[in-house]
């Protein structure tokens, strides 16, 4: 079930239990040059590729992966919680004119 970041119900945020979540991204300013996105696979903006946040069941660490290809080096790290992962990628993508719009659980 999709989770909108504009969802103001705090109880809804606690219902996400899936260990593989898809993060939906879009350009903030579509008139800006796309080269500002840096080394990001631009297919994640069109839906041709998807960014997954996955939790390793043995270590309980969260990491990122694309369905096709490899994530950039700054995204090749592990996080102790999904909230920390989300905070990091929001800032990382904001600097590249991209925003997180939805998380599909």
C-alpha positions as CSV (number, residue, x, y, z in Angstrom):
1,X,0.0,0.0,0.0
2,X,1.5,3.4,-1.0
3,X,2.5,5.8,1.7
4,X,2.3,9.5,0.9
5,X,4.8,11.7,2.5
6,X,2.0,14.3,2.9
7,X,0.0,11.8,5.0
8,X,-0.4,13.6,8.3
9,X,-1.6,10.6,10.3
10,X,1.3,9.5,12.5
11,X,-0.3,6.1,13.1
12,X,-0.1,5.3,9.4
13,X,3.7,5.7,9.4
14,X,4.0,2.9,12.0
15,X,2.1,0.4,9.8
16,X,4.9,0.0,7.3
17,X,6.2,-3.5,7.9
18,X,7.6,-4.6,4.6
19,X,11.4,-5.2,4.4
20,X,11.5,-4.2,0.7
21,X,10.1,-0.7,0.1
22,X,10.1,1.2,-3.2
23,X,11.0,4.9,-3.1
24,X,9.4,7.0,-5.7
25,X,11.3,10.1,-6.9
26,X,10.6,13.1,-9.1
27,X,12.3,16.3,-10.2
28,X,11.6,19.3,-8.0
29,X,12.2,21.9,-10.7
30,X,11.6,20.4,-14.2
31,X,12.9,23.5,-15.9
32,X,16.4,23.1,-14.4
33,X,19.0,21.2,-16.3
34,X,18.9,17.5,-15.8
35,X,22.7,17.3,-15.6
36,X,22.2,18.7,-12.1
37,X,21.0,15.3,-11.0
38,X,24.7,14.1,-11.1
39,X,25.4,10.4,-11.3
40,X,21.8,9.4,-10.6
41,X,20.2,6.9,-13.0
42,X,17.5,9.2,-14.6
43,X,15.3,6.1,-15.3
44,X,14.2,6.2,-11.6
45,X,12.5,9.5,-12.4
46,X,10.4,8.0,-15.2
47,X,9.6,4.7,-13.5
48,X,11.8,2.6,-15.8
49,X,14.0,1.7,-12.9
50,X,13.1,1.6,-9.2
51,X,15.0,2.4,-6.1
52,X,14.5,-0.1,-3.3
53,X,15.2,0.2,0.4
54,X,15.8,-3.3,1.7
55,X,16.3,-4.6,5.2
56,X,18.7,-7.5,5.7
57,X,16.9,-10.0,8.0
58,X,20.0,-11.2,9.7
59,X,21.6,-7.8,10.5
60,X,18.4,-5.6,10.4
61,X,20.4,-3.0,8.5
62,X,18.8,-1.1,5.7
63,X,20.5,-0.5,2.3
64,X,19.6,0.8,-1.1
65,X,19.5,-0.9,-4.5
66,X,18.2,-0.3,-8.0
67,X,16.2,-3.0,-9.9
68,X,18.7,-2.5,-12.8
69,X,22.3,-1.4,-12.3
70,X,24.2,-0.1,-9.3
71,X,23.6,2.7,-6.9
72,X,26.1,5.6,-6.7
73,X,28.9,5.2,-4.1
74,X,27.4,7.7,-1.6
75,X,24.3,5.4,-1.4
76,X,26.3,2.3,-0.8
77,X,26.0,2.3,2.9
78,X,23.8,0.7,5.6
79,X,21.5,2.3,8.0
80,X,20.3,1.1,11.4
81,X,16.7,2.3,10.7
82,X,14.4,3.1,7.8
83,X,13.9,6.6,9.3
84,X,17.7,7.3,9.1
85,X,17.9,6.0,5.6
86,X,14.9,8.2,4.5
87,X,16.5,11.3,6.2
88,X,19.8,10.7,4.4
89,X,18.3,10.1,0.9
90,X,15.9,13.1,1.2
91,X,18.9,15.3,1.8
92,X,21.1,13.6,-0.8
93,X,18.4,13.8,-3.6
94,X,17.3,17.4,-2.6
95,X,20.8,18.5,-3.5
96,X,20.3,17.0,-6.9
97,X,16.9,18.7,-7.6
98,X,15.0,15.5,-6.8
99,X,12.4,14.8,-4.1
100,X,11.0,11.7,-2.5
101,X,7.3,11.7,-3.3
102,X,6.1,8.3,-2.2
103,X,7.1,5.1,-0.4
104,X,5.5,1.9,-1.6
105,X,5.4,-0.7,1.1
